[in-house]
C-alpha cells in the first residue's frame, strides 16, 4: 500500500574536518515492502528534475536518483564496501561506499531512517556522511 508522506532529509558531510549540513523537506510517497519500505520523492534545488528512491531492506539502504542531469546509485550496508556510480552533466564518477550504520523504525503515523557511510574516490578517503530521514504520513 502506498501512502503520501512528508519527508525531511537531514544530511551531514564531514570533509577534511569541516562539517556541512543541509536539510530538505518535501512531499513524497511511502510504500511498505516485504522486508522494509521505499520512500520516493522529487528532488529540488541542485537536483531539480530528478526523482529519488530510498529503499530500506531491513539490513541495507539503496538510494537511486534518476534525472536528466544527475544519476546516482548508492548502496549502504554496515561492514560492506560497494562501488557506486555517480553521473553528472560533466562526468561519470565511480565512488567507493563503506557502510557504517543503518537503522529504521516505523510507527503508525511516522517513521525514521538513519544511515551513515564513508565515500572514497580513487581509493582515497573523501567524506563521512550521515543521513537522517524522517517522515510522517498525511
N, C-alpha and C positions, 0 to 999 in steps of 0.2 A: 504494500500500500504506500502510495506517495503522499507526503504531507508538505504543505507550504511551511517554510521556516525563515525566521530572521536569523541570519548567520553573522557572527562577529569573529573576525580573524585578528588576533594579536600576534605579531611577528617580531622576533628579536634576532638580530645578527650580531655576532662579535667577530670583527675583522681587525687584525693587528692590535688587539687590546681595546679597540674602540667599539662601543655598543651603539647600535642603531635600532630604533623601534618604529614600527608602523602599525596602524590599526585601520581596519576596514569593516564597515557594517553594510550588509546587503540583504536582499531577499532572494531566497533560492528554494530548493526542494530537498527533502529528506526522504530516503527510501530504505526501509528495513530489508536486510538480506539474510540469508541462512546463517551466516557467521558474524554479522555485524551490521553495517549500514553504509550508504552512499549519500554524500552531500553534493549538490550541483548548483552552481551559481554563475552569473555573468560577471566578468571582470570589469573594472573601470580604471580610470586614470591611465597609467603607462601601458596597461594591458587591455585597454578598451577594445571591444570586438572579439574577445576571447571568452571561451566557456571553460570553466574549471570543474573537474570532478575529483572528489576526495573519497576514496573507498577504504573503510576500516574493516579488516578481516578477522579481528579477534587477536591477532598477533603482529600484524603489519599494517602499514598505510601505503596506498598507491595514489599519487596525485598526478593528474593529467591536465594539461592546459592546451586547448586547441583554438587556433585563430588564424587570421590572415598573416600576421607578422611574427607571432610568438607561439612556439610549440614546445612543450616540455613534458617529460615523464620522469617521475621521481618515486622510488620505492624505498621505504624506511622500515627496517626490521632490526630490532635490537641485536647487536653482536654480529651483524652481517654487513658486508660491503657490496654494493651494486654499482654498476656503471650505468649512467643515465644520460639521455640525450637532451640537450637544451638548444633549441633553434631560435635564432633571432633573425631580423631582416638583414643583418650584416654577415652573420656566420653561424655555423653549427658547431656546438661545443660538446665534448664528451666529458662528463663530470663523474667523479667517484663520490658515492654517498655511503657513509658509515653510520648505521643506525645506532642510536644510544638508548632511547626510551620511547615507548608507545603505551598510552593509557587512554581509556574511554569509559564513559558511563552515560547511560540514557535513562531518564526518568519519564514519567507520564507526559509532562509538558515541556521538557527541555533536555539538553544533553551537553556533553563536553568531550572534546578530543584533544589530547596533548601529545606532541611528539617532538623529539629532538634528534639532531644528527649533525655530523660534520661533512663539509664538502672539500674535495681536493680537485685540483686542476693540474694535469700533467704530473700526477702523483705528489704534488706539493700542497700542503695544507692551505686552504683558502678561508674557511669560516666555520664557526659553530653557530647553529641555527636552532631556534625554539619556536614552535607554533602552538598556540593555544586557541582552538576553535570552539566557540560556544554557540549554541543555537537554542531557539525556543520556537515552539510550534504556534502557528496562528490559527 
